[in-house]
Amino acid sequence: MGAVKMADNWNFDGLVQDVLVKSNNNSCCGDISFPDTSKIENPINPINSVTKEFLEDFEVYLKQLGVVEIAYVNGIKDYFMHGLDFDFNSAILFSYEISQCIHDAGAGIKAQEYNDELYRDFGNLTYKISDYLRLRGFETLVAHPREETIDFSHLAQKAGMGGIGKSGLLISPNKGPNQKISAILVNIKNLPKTKINPYEWIPDYCNYCNSCVKACPNDALVLDKKTKTVSFIEDVCIGCSEGCTECIKACPFYNKGYEVVFDKYKKIKMKSKKV
């Protein structure tokens, strides 16, 4: 398997991201697991192409279910984790907003209960969407949002859904980093392709910000000021063990909004050109 593509401002040596589950023994998230709730079997003779009309109806259906962002991506082999390999070449990615109750609770038992409920509900929703596709003739494999199956954030960035911030989380225009991501692996040869990611500026802005690094209560994000790279210290992160979301709450994309941050970034770049 090829090397997983990582953002330039991250050191991912040994990193297991915040979207974990069915965790291995080395993970800070424990052994929590969620069952496969599929009700439809994969078709014997699957369809391998879609129409524009089907995708339009499909996206309406997803929005009705509460999905925030939707993206399609090909060439997913390099993004499988832990040496896994699956006979699928494409993926449908979507995100789900993190509940406000998790932020309000603060790190601890209650926040983690809310966090587990979110993963359970989002996982079940992903299986429901998978069944929708299977019923219409498509072969699927669910990548549960808390599984270590695939590198969700970097695959979503490749798909043009957003850009990866210093926290290692995907930042998208609608919800910033306040989202979980899941994926359905498919073999559909004509999914729409993203030619240009309009959010490639986000990691650059994060080099000026570092709010998530400063906000981490356990110093799980360590900034090298010379290289502007961030190392993630998994052993001290309590994001998936106590539902900590301090890095998300500190992010200006979350508390100020995409357009405000984008305007600030443009002013920073204009000022730098004058120097």
C-alpha positions in Angstrom: 0.0 0.0 0.0 1.3 3.5 -0.9 2.1 6.1 1.8 -0.9 8.0 3.0 -0.8 11.6 1.8 -0.6 14.0 4.7 -1.0 17.8 5.0 2.3 19.8 4.8 1.9 21.2 8.3 1.5 18.0 10.2 3.8 15.3 11.6 1.6 12.2 11.5 4.2 9.7 12.8 2.2 7.2 14.9 -0.9 9.3 14.6 -4.4 7.8 14.9 -6.9 10.5 14.2 -9.9 11.7 16.3 -12.3 9.7 14.1 -11.3 6.3 15.7 -13.2 3.2 16.7 -13.1 -0.6 16.9 -9.8 0.6 18.3 -6.6 -1.4 18.4 -4.9 -1.9 21.8 -2.5 1.0 21.2 -5.3 3.5 20.8 -6.3 6.0 23.4 -10.0 5.3 22.5 -10.3 1.8 24.0 -12.2 -1.1 22.6 -15.6 0.5 21.9 -17.3 -0.9 18.8 -20.5 -0.3 16.9 -22.4 -3.0 15.1 -23.1 -3.3 11.3 -26.8 -2.3 11.1 -27.1 -2.9 7.3 -30.5 -4.4 6.3 -29.8 -4.9 2.6 -27.2 -7.3 1.1 -24.9 -6.2 -1.6 -26.3 -7.0 -5.1 -24.9 -10.0 -7.0 -24.5 -8.0 -10.2 -23.7 -4.5 -9.1 -24.1 -1.3 -11.2 -20.9 0.6 -11.8 -22.1 4.0 -13.1 -24.6 6.7 -12.1 -26.6 9.3 -13.9 -26.7 13.0 -13.1 -30.4 12.7 -12.1 -29.6 9.9 -9.7 -26.9 11.9 -7.9 -29.3 14.9 -7.7 -32.0 12.8 -6.0 -29.4 11.1 -3.8 -28.0 14.4 -2.5 -31.5 15.7 -1.8 -32.0 12.5 0.2 -28.8 13.0 2.2 -29.7 16.6 3.0 -33.1 15.4 4.3 -31.2 13.0 6.6 -29.2 15.9 8.1 -25.9 15.4 6.2 -23.9 18.6 6.1 -21.3 18.1 3.4 -21.2 15.6 0.5 -18.2 14.8 -1.7 -17.1 12.2 -4.2 -13.5 10.9 -4.6 -11.6 8.4 -6.7 -8.2 6.9 -6.1 -8.7 5.9 -2.5 -6.2 3.1 -2.2 -3.5 5.2 -0.6 -5.8 6.3 2.2 -6.6 2.9 3.8 -5.2 2.7 7.3 -3.2 0.0 9.2 -2.3 -1.9 6.0 -5.9 -2.6 5.1 -6.9 -3.0 1.5 -10.4 -3.3 -0.1 -11.5 -4.0 -3.6 -13.1 -0.5 -4.0 -11.7 2.4 -6.0 -14.0 5.3 -5.0 -15.8 6.7 -2.0 -18.8 8.9 -1.2 -17.9 11.1 1.8 -20.3 13.0 4.0 -20.2 14.9 7.3 -22.5 15.2 10.3 -22.5 18.1 12.7 -21.1 17.6 16.2 -23.8 18.1 18.8 -23.7 21.3 20.9 -24.4 19.3 24.0 -20.8 17.8 23.7 -19.3 21.2 23.7 -21.5 22.4 26.6 -20.7 19.4 28.8 -16.9 19.9 28.6 -14.5 17.0 28.7 -15.6 14.2 31.0 -18.0 11.3 31.3 -21.1 13.1 30.1 -19.4 14.5 27.1 -18.1 11.1 26.2 -21.6 9.6 26.5 -22.8 12.2 24.1 -19.9 11.6 21.8 -20.5 7.8 21.7 -24.2 8.5 20.9 -23.2 10.8 18.1 -20.9 8.1 16.6 -23.7 5.5 17.0 -26.3 7.7 15.3 -24.0 8.8 12.5 -22.8 5.2 12.0 -26.4 4.0 11.8 -27.2 6.8 9.3 -24.2 5.7 7.2 -25.5 2.2 7.1 -28.9 3.5 6.1 -27.4 5.4 3.2 -25.5 2.4 2.2 -28.7 0.4 2.1 -30.2 3.1 -0.1 -27.4 2.5 -2.6 -27.5 -1.3 -2.4 -31.2 -1.3 -3.0 -30.6 0.6 -6.2 -28.0 -1.9 -7.4 -24.7 -0.5 -6.1 -22.1 -2.5 -4.2 -21.0 -0.7 -1.0 -18.7 -1.0 2.0 -19.3 1.3 5.0 -16.4 3.0 6.7 -17.9 3.7 10.1 -17.0 7.3 11.3 -15.2 5.9 14.3 -13.3 3.1 12.6 -9.7 3.1 11.7 -10.5 2.0 8.2 -9.6 5.0 6.2 -8.0 8.4 6.7 -11.2 10.5 6.6 -9.8 13.9 6.9 -7.2 13.6 4.2 -9.5 11.8 1.8 -12.1 14.5 2.4 -9.5 17.2 1.6 -8.6 15.3 -1.6 -12.3 15.3 -2.5 -12.4 19.1 -2.1 -14.7 19.0 1.0 -12.4 21.4 3.0 -8.8 21.8 4.2 -7.0 20.3 7.2 -6.2 22.5 10.1 -3.5 22.3 12.8 -5.8 20.2 14.9 -5.7 17.5 12.2 -9.4 17.9 11.7 -11.0 18.8 8.4 -12.3 22.4 8.2 -15.2 22.8 5.8 -17.1 26.0 4.8 -20.4 25.2 6.5 -19.3 23.9 9.9 -15.6 24.5 10.2 -14.0 21.6 12.2 -17.3 21.0 14.0 -18.2 17.7 12.2 -17.6 14.0 12.0 -16.9 12.3 8.6 -17.9 8.9 7.3 -17.6 7.2 4.0 -19.2 4.6 1.8 -16.8 2.8 -0.5 -18.1 2.1 -3.9 -17.0 1.0 -7.4 -18.7 3.7 -9.4 -16.6 4.7 -12.4 -18.2 8.1 -13.2 -18.5 9.9 -9.9 -18.0 13.6 -10.2 -14.3 14.6 -9.9 -13.0 17.6 -8.0 -10.4 19.3 -10.2 -9.5 22.1 -7.8 -9.9 22.3 -4.0 -11.1 25.9 -3.3 -10.1 25.5 0.4 -6.4 24.9 -0.1 -5.7 28.2 1.6 -7.0 26.9 5.0 -3.8 25.1 6.1 -1.9 28.3 5.2 -4.2 30.4 7.4 -3.8 28.0 10.2 0.0 28.8 10.2 -1.0 32.3 11.3 -3.5 31.2 13.9 -2.6 28.2 16.1 -5.6 28.8 18.3 -6.3 25.0 18.6 -2.7 24.4 19.7 -3.0 27.0 22.4 -6.4 25.8 23.6 -5.5 22.1 24.0 -5.7 21.5 27.8 -3.3 18.5 27.7 -0.7 19.8 25.3 -1.5 17.1 22.8 -0.7 19.5 19.9 2.9 20.6 20.0 4.0 23.3 17.6 7.5 23.6 16.2 7.8 27.3 15.7 10.7 27.0 13.2 9.0 24.6 10.8 5.4 25.5 11.7 4.7 21.8 11.9 2.5 20.3 14.6 3.0 16.9 16.3 0.1 15.1 17.8 0.8 13.4 21.1 -1.9 10.7 21.1 -1.3 9.4 24.6 -2.4 12.6 26.2 -5.3 13.6 23.9 -8.7 13.1 25.6 -10.8 13.8 22.5 -12.1 10.3 22.0 -11.8 9.2 25.6 -13.5 12.1 27.4 -15.2 13.9 24.5 -12.9 16.9 24.7 -13.6 19.5 22.0 -11.5 22.4 23.1 -9.5 22.5 19.8 -12.8 22.8 17.9 -14.3 25.5 20.2 -11.1 27.6 19.9 -11.1 27.5 16.1 -12.2 30.8 14.4 -13.9 28.8 11.7 -16.2 27.5 14.4 -16.8 30.6 16.4 -16.6 33.3 13.8 -17.5 31.5 10.5 -15.9 30.8 7.2 -16.4 34.1 5.5 -15.0 36.2 8.4 -11.9 34.0 8.5 -11.5 34.1 4.7 -11.7 37.9 4.7 -9.1 38.1 7.4 -6.8 35.7 5.5 -7.0 37.9 2.4 -6.1 40.9 4.4 -3.1 39.1 5.9 -1.9 38.1 2.4 -2.3 41.6 1.0 -0.4 43.0 3.9 2.4 40.5 3.5 2.8 41.5 -0.2 3.3 45.1 0.8 6.1 44.3 3.2 
